[in-house]
Amino acid sequence: MVEFLIGMAVGVGIAYLAYRARALNREGGIAAGVLGTVVFGLGGLAWALVMLTFFISSSGLSKFFNANKASADAEFAKGSQRDAWQVAANGGVGGILALTYFILVRLFPASGWLPFLWIGFAASLAGANADTWGTELGALNPRKPVLLTNFRRVPPGTSGAVSLVGSLAALAGSALVAGVAVLAGRAGWAPELGLRVWLVFVIITTGGFLGALVDSLLGATLQAIYYCPVCDKHTEKHPTHTCGAQTVRARGLPWLNNDWVNLACTLSAGLAGVLLVLIFL
């Protein structure tokens, strides 16, 4: 009980600081407080470190590069402040896995599934970090990115667009989370898989990168993209554009917005990590 209360205090405290730093809006701060309570209070130190690595590095990059991507934000993104849906999309899978681990370890402490839950958790957040790093640092690419499906040049920030700098950044973001997860395992704070350390690192990194790739693929194919006839621009904003004009759907599924795509990213990253472990065990 004491550990849970400490974890709750830390989780809520970090969410409040993030809200004060304008990394989260009010709803996002509440959602992050709930998520932090679950991960920090029920998961433990290793889970908290991995979650913090994602949150601090991704939020820091979003704030640092906010001015550089202002024009892209106007068309495609919600901005550097995360709302509740973004918190759930990026951390919800990890929160569910942490809660499942907490329940399972008390009911079946010798269960062989415990390490898989840990890998799925780490890989899901590696995917979220890869997606954020790829988006933020991809803005530094000297040329316009290309759409993943046809490799045509598109404006920076376009859903489904990829670039060399963005891809390398996504790989680095995934590797950062994987590195922290591996160190937590080596310290004895996380379940052991019986695999070599370097292989666990590769599995989590690869899972995270594949999740970011799924994100880009969905963004280029099925995500809803709208068109503003007044500005003659494609955008994610609906039903009205920043100019105030009504937007019409140009492609994609009407319900599949960026939050659902981010959720698919973290879910596919977690699944990829688990499947890779099954292959190498």
Secondary structure as GFF3:
##gff-version 3
##sequence-region A 1 281
A	DSSP	alpha_helix	2	20	.	.	.	ID=ss1
A	DSSP	alpha_helix	26	38	.	.	.	ID=ss2
A	DSSP	pi_helix	39	43	.	.	.	ID=ss3
A	DSSP	alpha_helix	45	64	.	.	.	ID=ss4
A	DSSP	alpha_helix	70	75	.	.	.	ID=ss5
A	DSSP	alpha_helix	84	107	.	.	.	ID=ss6
A	DSSP	alpha_helix	114	138	.	.	.	ID=ss7
A	DSSP	beta_strand	146	147	.	.	.	ID=ss8
A	DSSP	beta_strand	161	162	.	.	.	ID=ss9
A	DSSP	alpha_helix	164	186	.	.	.	ID=ss10
A	DSSP	alpha_helix	197	221	.	.	.	ID=ss11
A	DSSP	beta_strand	225	228	.	.	.	ID=ss12
A	DSSP	beta_strand	233	235	.	.	.	ID=ss13
A	DSSP	beta_strand	248	251	.	.	.	ID=ss14
A	DSSP	alpha_helix	258	280	.	.	.	ID=ss15
###
